[in-house]
Amino acid sequence: MSFARVRALVVVGLLAVVALVFVVVAIVKDTQGEAGLAGGCPEDWPRADVTLREPKDVKINVLNATEEVGRAGAVADDFKNRKFQVKKVGDAPKGVDGVAVLRFGPKGVGSAHLLRAYFLDNADTQYDAKRKDDTVDVVLGSGFQQLATTTEVNQSLGDLGSPAAPAGSCPMPVDK
């Protein structure tokens, strides 16, 4: 073997060792994974589940806040046909002027984000940091017409982006 070939092998070997050292140091010192997930979050703040859920994993209560009798049942059936888990159907204690109101707690942030797309982002959201369950209350208002189509939902989700933690909470995906 010639001297030039030995020298080339030594240089390539040193470059490989240096690259390996850089990779190991980068992996060990990486803090990016912690950045948006409760890194530097106050201990007393609730951890909001910002995982975007599939319809089959979303639990909802459908409440009618309109004058139309039976509206909650019809919309609940529509949600069931779309694979949502409908827990309760009933009437809301007071009327809602808008399209709908989504009420949820820290465990329902990702689910509420998906539901917003079914109302084309026209539903008001009411976050309750003290709520312990992962169910979202869907309160139908007088401005409600119908749920969005699958295509409209997909477009709306693209416009909405990823779920974000509400003010006063920290993002934390929760695996069930």
ZAMARGU-4260 file (C-alpha; in steps of 0.2 Angstrom, whole numbers, plus 5000, padded with zeros to 4 digits):
<rodrens>
0) 5000/5000/5000 | 5007/5017/4995 | 5010/5031/5008 | 4996/5042/4999 | 4983/5028/5002
5) 4988/5026/5020 | 4987/5045/5023 | 4970/5046/5015 | 4963/5031/5026 | 4970/5040/5041
10) 4962/5057/5037 | 4945/5048/5033 | 4946/5038/5049 | 4949/5054/5059 | 4935/5063/5050
15) 4923/5049/5055 | 4929/5049/5073 | 4926/5068/5074 | 4909/5067/5066 | 4904/5053/5079
20) 4910/5064/5093 | 4899/5079/5087 | 4884/5068/5085 | 4885/5061/5102 | 4888/5078/5110
25) 4873/5085/5100 | 4862/5070/5106 | 4867/5072/5124 | 4865/5091/5125 | 4849/5092/5115
30) 4835/5101/5124 | 4824/5104/5110 | 4812/5090/5114 | 4808/5099/5131 | 4806/5116/5124
35) 4787/5116/5120 | 4783/5102/5132 | 4782/5110/5149 | 4800/5116/5149 | 4801/5130/5161
40) 4782/5128/5166 | 4776/5133/5183 | 4772/5118/5194 | 4754/5124/5198 | 4749/5126/5180
45) 4738/5112/5172 | 4746/5102/5159 | 4735/5103/5143 | 4734/5088/5131 | 4738/5096/5114
50) 4738/5080/5105 | 4726/5081/5090 | 4714/5067/5092 | 4705/5055/5079 | 4686/5057/5080
55) 4685/5039/5087 | 4695/5045/5102 | 4685/5061/5106 | 4672/5060/5119 | 4658/5073/5118
60) 4642/5079/5126 | 4630/5087/5114 | 4618/5100/5122 | 4605/5110/5113 | 4604/5129/5117
65) 4591/5133/5104 | 4572/5134/5103 | 4572/5119/5091 | 4567/5103/5100 | 4577/5088/5096
70) 4592/5097/5088 | 4605/5090/5100 | 4599/5072/5096 | 4601/5075/5077 | 4618/5082/5079
75) 4623/5069/5091 | 4618/5056/5078 | 4628/5065/5065 | 4643/5065/5077 | 4641/5046/5080
80) 4641/5043/5061 | 4658/5052/5061 | 4664/5040/5074 | 4664/5052/5089 | 4660/5045/5106
85) 4644/5054/5111 | 4642/5052/5130 | 4627/5063/5134 | 4613/5072/5124 | 4602/5085/5132
90) 4597/5103/5133 | 4608/5117/5139 | 4602/5128/5153 | 4603/5144/5143 | 4603/5150/5125
95) 4618/5153/5114 | 4618/5166/5101 | 4632/5160/5090 | 4635/5144/5081 | 4641/5134/5095
100) 4651/5134/5111 | 4665/5121/5115 | 4668/5119/5134 | 4683/5108/5139 | 4697/5106/5152
105) 4716/5103/5150 | 4713/5085/5145 | 4701/5090/5131 | 4712/5103/5122 | 4717/5092/5107
110) 4699/5086/5106 | 4691/5103/5106 | 4704/5109/5092 | 4697/5095/5081 | 4679/5099/5085
115) 4682/5118/5080 | 4686/5111/5062 | 4668/5103/5062 | 4661/5121/5065 | 4673/5129/5053
120) 4681/5138/5067 | 4665/5147/5071 | 4662/5139/5088 | 4667/5149/5103 | 4679/5140/5115
125) 4677/5140/5134 | 4692/5133/5143 | 4690/5128/5162 | 4707/5124/5170 | 4699/5115/5184
130) 4689/5103/5173 | 4697/5085/5176 | 4689/5075/5162 | 4693/5074/5143 | 4675/5076/5137
135) 4671/5091/5127 | 4653/5099/5129 | 4647/5104/5112 | 4633/5117/5115 | 4623/5121/5099
140) 4618/5139/5097 | 4605/5148/5087 | 4617/5151/5073 | 4621/5132/5070 | 4616/5125/5053
145) 4626/5109/5050 | 4642/5101/5053 | 4656/5103/5040 | 4659/5090/5027 | 4675/5079/5028
150) 4683/5090/5015 | 4679/5106/5024 | 4685/5099/5040 | 4702/5094/5032 | 4704/5112/5025
155) 4699/5120/5042 | 4712/5109/5051 | 4725/5115/5039 | 4720/5133/5042 | 4719/5130/5061
160) 4736/5122/5063 | 4741/5112/5078 | 4732/5113/5095 | 4740/5125/5107 | 4739/5126/5126
165) 4726/5139/5132 | 4733/5154/5142 | 4738/5148/5160 | 4742/5130/5155 | 4757/5121/5148
170) 4757/5110/5133 | 4760/5092/5137 | 4754/5078/5125 | 4746/5064/5135 | 4747/5046/5129
175) 4731/5036/5134
</rodrens>
